[in-house]
């Protein structure tokens, strides 16, 4: 389970208002939530600046299982793409697994690196903490859960020590 991420969101918007900087002020949120929200908005802006129209078509194609074609055709910018993902619970400030997966299969290590950096520095979630929950949130990745799991002690191949030099 993710450490401390199942807290109630106190007025923190997780829709396109987070990306656009619009909407009501965060009420009742502590400074760490406001900091996280600001960092999340900054991340999405940074990602948007690095996604060209050609990239956007590739990203939309990578998530065609989750975005109906008519909706996909209406998405003309990366900000609209992020907004759609937020509205459909595929993206939130504390749930970036879906876009990590999309950036990975779209071969965009530059974007993936930015998301992982946000996850590890802002959310304080390591790769070990994330692996189990990532596989339960991404429909296309569920089938790989058993393959990715850590081998048991019995399954690990033990190697003999190297021969001693004479």
N, C-alpha and C positions, 0 to 999 in steps of 0.2 A: 504494500500500500504506500502511496506517496506520502511523505512526511508533511503533515499539516496543510495539505492542499484541499481537504474536504471541508474547509471552513465555510460558513455562510458568507456569501458575498454581500456586503452591506452597501447597497447602492452603487456598486462598481459596475459600470456598463460593460457588457461583453458583446455588443453589437457594433455595427459600423460607426456608431458615435465615438467609439474608442479610437478608430482610425482617423476620423475626420476632425476630432477635437471638438465636436459639438455636443449638445446635450446638457443635462443638468449637472451642477457640480456634485462631486462625491460627498454625500452626507453621511456622517457617522463613521467614516473610514479613518483608520489611523494612518500615520505618515508612511508606514511601510507599504500599505495598500496603494496609497497615492503614488509613491515612488515606483512600485511595480507597474501601475497603470501607465505612468509616464514613460517608463522604459519599454513597455509593450507597444505603445503608440509610436515610439521612436524606432523600435525594431520594424514594425510594419511599414513605416515611411521609408526606412533604409532599404528594406527588401523591395518595395515598390519602385524606388529609383533605379534598382538594378535589374528590373524585369522589363525587357523590350516587348513589343507587340508580338514578335516571333516567339519569344520565350513564353509569353502568355498562352499562345495557341498550343504550345507543347505541354504546358502545365494543365491546361483545360483538358487536353487529350488524355493525360495521365490520370485524371480523376473522372473520366467519362462514366464510370460505374456509379458515381455519386451525384453527378450533375446531369439532369436531363438535357437532351440536345437543344430543345427550345430555350431553356434557361442559359445554357452555355453560349448560344448565339447572341444573347442579350448582354453578356459580359464583355465589355470592350476595353477595360483597363485592369491593371493589377489591383487597384483599390477596390474596384467592384468585385473582383474575384475574392479578395480577403473578406469583404463585407458579406458576400454570399455564404462563404464558409462559416463565418461567425453566426449568421442567422440560422444556419442549418446544423449548428452544434458540432462542426468539424474543426473549429478553431476558437480558442479562448486564451486569455492571458496566462492561464495555468495549464493549458492543454495544447501543445504544439506538435504532438506526435503525427498527426495527419499530414501537416505540411512538411515535416521532416521526411516522412515516407515519400511524399510526392517529389520533393527536391532530390531525394536519393535516386528514385527510379528515373527521374528526368535528367540525371547526370549533371546536377548543379551543385557541386561541392562547395562553391563559394557561398551560396545562399544557405545551404545546410550548416556550414560552419558558423554562420551568424546566428542561426536559430539555436544551435547547440551551445554556443557561447552565452546567449541570453538565458537558456535553461540552467546552465551550471553556475553562472555568476549571479543572476537576478533571483531565480527561483530556488537556487541551491539544490538542484536535483542532479545527481550523478547518473552516469549511464547504467550502473548497476541497479539503482533505485527505479529507473525508468523501464528497463527491459520487460518485466512482466506486465505492467500496465499498458505499455505500447502495443503489445501483441493482442490485448483484449479489446483495444479501442479501434484498431484498424481492421476492417472486415477482411481485406485481401491478405493480411498478414497472419491471421489466426491459424491457417493451415501450416505455417512454419514454426509454430510455437515449440513442438517437440524436437524439431531439428536444431533449434537454437539453444535449447536448454543446456545447462552445464552437465558434463558427463559425471557419472557416479565414480566413486573410488575404484570399483571393480572394472569399470569400462576404460579407465586410463591405462594406456600402454606404458609399461615401465621399461626404460632403456637401461641396458647394462652400462657401467661406467666405461669411459674410453680406455683402450689398452695403454699400459704404462710404457713410456719410452725406455729403451734399453741403453 
